[in-house]
Amino acid sequence: MQLSEALEILTTTYRSLDSVAKGLPVDAKEVNDALAKAEVGSQEYVALSVLAKFNPYTQQVKTKEKKDDHTDQVE
């Protein structure tokens, strides 16, 4: 689902935002990025905050894979 569609639904519904947001599958990174740019207290901010609760974004950290070449062993 497009984020813009989810925001339209959440900002026009009379139902519980939590119950509606649970059923709106959106990209967590897109929600996180939009939330960072939204004006605090705006309808968009509130809707994005609820979406973020059900679509949490966790940043992927790249780690170097350690080679198993035994170079750190002393003989």
JOCOR-V298437 format. One record per residue. BURIAL is 1 if it has 24 or more other ideal C-beta (glycine too) atoms within 12 Angstrom, else 0. Layout:
burial=BURIAL
burial=BURIAL
//
This chain:
burial=0
burial=0
burial=1
burial=0
burial=0
burial=1
burial=1
burial=0
burial=1
burial=1
burial=0
burial=0
burial=0
burial=0
burial=0
burial=0
burial=1
burial=0
burial=0
burial=0
burial=1
burial=0
burial=0
burial=1
burial=0
burial=1
burial=0
burial=1
burial=0
burial=1
burial=1
burial=0
burial=0
burial=1
burial=1
burial=0
burial=0
burial=0
burial=0
burial=0
burial=0
burial=0
burial=0
burial=1
burial=0
burial=0
burial=1
burial=1
burial=1
burial=1
burial=1
burial=1
burial=1
burial=1
burial=1
burial=0
burial=0
burial=0
burial=0
burial=0
burial=0
burial=0
burial=0
burial=0
burial=0
burial=0
burial=0
burial=0
burial=0
burial=0
burial=0
burial=0
burial=0
burial=0
burial=0
//
